[in-house]
Every structure is written in C-alpha cells, then in structure tokens.
Amino acid sequence: MNLARRAPWRDPLTALLVVALGLRLVGLTWGLPASDGWDDDGVAPRDFLVGVVDTYAWGHHATYPPLQMVLLTIATAPVWISALLRAPSLAPAAVVGTFIQVPTMTALAVVARSATLAMSLGILWNAAKIGETLRGSRRAGVWAASCCAVNAIFTYYSQTSNLDVPYLFWAVLAIRRLVQAIAGREPRSLRSAMLFAALAVCTKDQAYALFLLSVPIALGAWVLVDPPARPLGRSIAANLAAGAVAGFALALVVDGALFNPTGFAARVHFLVGSASQDHAMYTASAAGYAHVVRDVALGLGRSYPLAVAPLVLVGLAASWRASGSARRAAGLVPALVAVSFTLAFDVAARRTEDRFVLPQTLMCGLYAGIGCDALQTWLGPRRLGVFAAAVALAFVPAIYRCAAVDAAMLFDPRYDAERWLREHVEPDARLEVYDNNAHLPRLPPGIAAERVDVTAPSARSPMPGLTEICDRFSNVGARDPRFILVSQFWAYKYLLEPKVLADLGRALSPQQEAARLDSDSTRYFRDLHESRLGYRLVHVASPATGFWPIVDIHASLDREIWIYERER
C-alpha cells in the first residue's frame, strides 16, 4: 500500500484548505477579549441569542432569519447557560448585565467566528466539487477552490460573525446539487438543491436572489442545450416542484411563520421597507440602475487583482466548450447565479457594498479556476514556465491582498487608540465618545467615559463602564469633557458632501440624508473637525502604512479614530 497517497497533507485540496485556514485565523481574536465585536453587523456576541427569542416570541421579529442564530445558540449553550445561572435574577436588566461581561461575550464571539471559518472552508470544498463536475477533472476542482480562497473580501467575511459566509455555505451546496442535476442528468438532485436553497434563505433573506432567475433559466437552457434531457422534462418539473414545496415548508417552519405569523409579517414589512430602502445608494432611475451594474462589475477588482479577469473569461469559454452537452449546460449555472443576484438583489435594492457583490465574485472564482485548468491543459508540460508565470501574475497579488486583510486586523487603528488612552487619559479626566459599539476601541478600565448621542439610551447597545447620555452634540460646552473620541465612520456621515457621491454615480441613502439634514449635528462635527470649538486634535489612530495597503471593508477595517483635547 502506498502510504504517501494516503497522507492527507499530500492531497492538493487538503493542502489548500490548510493554507486557507491559516489566512483565516487572525480574526478569531480580532478586538478580543471584549464585551462586543468589531465586525460591524455581525450577529455575535450580541444578537444571535436575542434573534432566536425575537423570531419565535409572538408579535416580535428579528432583523435576520434564525437558522445560523439557532445553530450558534446550540453551539454556545454551555456559555450562555452558565451566564444565566450566574445572573442575580431573571429580570431583563440583571440578565443583560451578566451576559455583557467580557468573558461571556468573548466566548460567544470566538465560537461564532469559528463557525463562520469552518463554513468558509466548506464553501471551498464544495467549490472544488463544482469545478470537478464542470471540468471532469479533480485538478480543476483544486484550481476552482484556490481561486475562491484568494478572494480578499471572502477572506474578511470568513473571519467574522456576519451571516454572509453562512448563507453562502448553504447556497453553494444548492448550486453544487443543481450543477450535478444538470451535468449528470439527475433530476432527483433538484430536490436537495431546493432544500439547500431554502436553508440559505433561512440564514439570510437575500439568498433568494441567487436562485429566483438562475434556476428556471438554467433548467430551460438544460433542455435546450442537452437533447437527452428533453425526455426528462416531466421528471425535471416534478422533482423541482417537490423540492420547492419542501423548501418553502421548511422556510415557514424555521423562519417562525407558523409559530409567530404576526411577527413574521412585521419582519417582511421591515425588510421591504426601511431595512432596505433606508440604505439604497443609487437613484431609482435608468442611470442609477446602470451605475449599480457598473459597480457590481467593478466589485470584482475589490476581491481579486485585475490579472484574474482573463482567467474568468477563459473559464467561461472553456465551460461552454466542455465535452458533452449536459456539462455545457451545467457550465452556465454559476454565471446565471451571478446575473440573478445582480438583478434580483443589487439592482432591486440599489446596493453594491462588498458583501452584496461577494456571491458574484465567488462565481467568478469558479470560472477563474476552470480557466486555470484549461490553460494548463492547453499549454501542456512543455510550456510549464509560461503557465506558472501566468498563475503567479494572478495569485501572488491575490494572496498579498488576503494577507493585507489579516494585517489590517492585526494593526487595527483601535489598538493604537487604546494605547494612547491608557497613556494619556487620567482616571479623573472625563472622556466623551461618539459611535456604536462596533466602531469604538475598548476603553481602559477606570476612565470616566460618557457616550453622547441624540437617540435615547434605551435604543443603544450597552457597554460596561460607559455612561449613556442623551443630548445634542453641540451642548459640549455644558458637558465640558476633557477629551472627545470619535471614529471616522461616525463623523463621516455628518461630513459627507453629496457631490462626492454624485461624482461616483451614487446618491445619499435616506439614512445619510437624514444625518445631513440634522443641521445642528452637522455643524457641530464640522466645527469640531476644524478645531473651532476649543478642542484640538491631539491624536489620530491611523491604519498602518507602508508595505500593506489600506483595507476598508464593511466600515470595520482601517478606519481612523480621532481624539480631541480641550484647549483651556
């Protein structure tokens, strides 16, 4: 028996997953230990337990579907049960006060991020299986997974508790089963494809957009392109219908519609209303929609270096020229998924942030991997040097970008702000801070810190050691703090000029417009920024410059922290 063939480290796919794991370990401790996480919009450590309760409590609703939050609740049961037992009473204030202590919250965050990391490796595994099926080559599968692995945006979300990787885990499983159904002429695989699609929707609602247009068009193209599939038309329709019905029923159960219909209806109303429209970044016009499509295409450049684009085109061509009409039809699936998400979500919601272009870039990664395999076959062993040069041109800068994501976490400006506060702010010096938990540095113990905002304290997520104040920012003279700390993210919404977005083909979202119309707050932050309030800028916690580029993803990386001190 050849032991070398059995050694897992000699398997290319296993080796790839180990390398990918290494690129995803930094995020496990990013900003921790703490009572909250720095991954903006992440569900841990704060939201997933509350999200499960709100999903099924009559009349209540959460922002997101509950599947991942249910899984995390089960995985972290020893942590939160222990915290619950330590609470002095079951009164909400007592429970919250016990839960938001650093050890409990840190444990919840680490488990949630670990789950995301594992799911990201699952995505790469299934990407490899899709590549194998489309190309008929295990080597192609390794290339497909490799190209997806060096997606910089994917590398970031693989290390957070955001729901983008978890929903794509289920979605890629669905895409794999759809590809297998077509390439292998296996209509029964459509049943599991629809069930996995339902699980993706039960993790994050926007997953519907991956399948709304792609599934019917892909199946129609299958019948048109693959003559042997035409006699299977009735079986295709029956299995698709059976899977769709089962998936719909599963979604109703998991999403709480059967147990909490009023809350479910309220959540749907919230999703199609303020949850999406308040964040729309483009005008509802032909020009606005054109800019959405343009920025989706440009989003590829945020995830990969430009040299990957030719590989994507080669992969598309190789998929269309694949041997066998069924495999050619299956080769359309990733492209149709990307187009479906672009039209059914990006254009409809008028949003193109990195996480809303991530599905398309992963589909491009699949084609880039197929392109690498096709190029290697075409050039042959005699031109190995040419092939190696072409791959290095794409992969070296791609790996550098992924490493830059890790560097941005390791050298996060908030760490620098924390050091400065420890060294310069005495315990009796009052510090005033602005922003939500995710964008603030961890405050050293003993500092008399107050968070000021125009919203009621009950609407904010509590932080231990922080006194909540409801007041106009401009009343700073009456409050008279010694120091003021504000994140670039928070101040930016008041300092943003509409013309800057207009030059990019974008418009102020309703949320940004509301901040701009708050003339008192806008004037205050402009005056503070221009040192017209008796406070001078004494420290800027900035991203590390030099070897590493600035990495700004989800307003969570490489954002400056500004610290002001009273002049008198």
Secondary structure as GFF3:
##gff-version 3
##sequence-region A 1 568
A	DSSP	alpha_helix	3	6	.	.	.	ID=ss1
A	DSSP	three_ten_helix	8	10	.	.	.	ID=ss2
A	DSSP	alpha_helix	12	22	.	.	.	ID=ss3
A	DSSP	three_ten_helix	26	29	.	.	.	ID=ss4
A	DSSP	alpha_helix	48	56	.	.	.	ID=ss5
A	DSSP	alpha_helix	67	75	.	.	.	ID=ss6
A	DSSP	alpha_helix	77	86	.	.	.	ID=ss7
A	DSSP	alpha_helix	92	99	.	.	.	ID=ss8
A	DSSP	alpha_helix	102	135	.	.	.	ID=ss9
A	DSSP	alpha_helix	138	149	.	.	.	ID=ss10
A	DSSP	alpha_helix	152	157	.	.	.	ID=ss11
A	DSSP	alpha_helix	164	183	.	.	.	ID=ss12
A	DSSP	alpha_helix	189	201	.	.	.	ID=ss13
A	DSSP	three_ten_helix	205	207	.	.	.	ID=ss14
A	DSSP	alpha_helix	208	211	.	.	.	ID=ss15
A	DSSP	alpha_helix	214	225	.	.	.	ID=ss16
A	DSSP	three_ten_helix	227	232	.	.	.	ID=ss17
A	DSSP	alpha_helix	233	254	.	.	.	ID=ss18
A	DSSP	alpha_helix	261	272	.	.	.	ID=ss19
A	DSSP	alpha_helix	274	277	.	.	.	ID=ss20
A	DSSP	alpha_helix	286	298	.	.	.	ID=ss21
A	DSSP	alpha_helix	300	303	.	.	.	ID=ss22
A	DSSP	alpha_helix	308	320	.	.	.	ID=ss23
A	DSSP	alpha_helix	325	330	.	.	.	ID=ss24
A	DSSP	alpha_helix	333	341	.	.	.	ID=ss25
A	DSSP	pi_helix	342	347	.	.	.	ID=ss26
A	DSSP	alpha_helix	348	349	.	.	.	ID=ss27
A	DSSP	three_ten_helix	354	356	.	.	.	ID=ss28
A	DSSP	alpha_helix	358	379	.	.	.	ID=ss29
A	DSSP	three_ten_helix	381	383	.	.	.	ID=ss30
A	DSSP	alpha_helix	384	410	.	.	.	ID=ss31
A	DSSP	alpha_helix	413	424	.	.	.	ID=ss32
A	DSSP	beta_strand	430	434	.	.	.	ID=ss33
A	DSSP	three_ten_helix	437	439	.	.	.	ID=ss34
A	DSSP	beta_strand	448	453	.	.	.	ID=ss35
A	DSSP	three_ten_helix	457	459	.	.	.	ID=ss36
A	DSSP	beta_strand	466	470	.	.	.	ID=ss37
A	DSSP	three_ten_helix	473	475	.	.	.	ID=ss38
A	DSSP	alpha_helix	476	479	.	.	.	ID=ss39
A	DSSP	beta_strand	483	487	.	.	.	ID=ss40
A	DSSP	alpha_helix	488	495	.	.	.	ID=ss41
A	DSSP	alpha_helix	498	503	.	.	.	ID=ss42
A	DSSP	alpha_helix	510	517	.	.	.	ID=ss43
A	DSSP	alpha_helix	519	529	.	.	.	ID=ss44
A	DSSP	beta_strand	535	541	.	.	.	ID=ss45
A	DSSP	beta_strand	561	566	.	.	.	ID=ss46
###
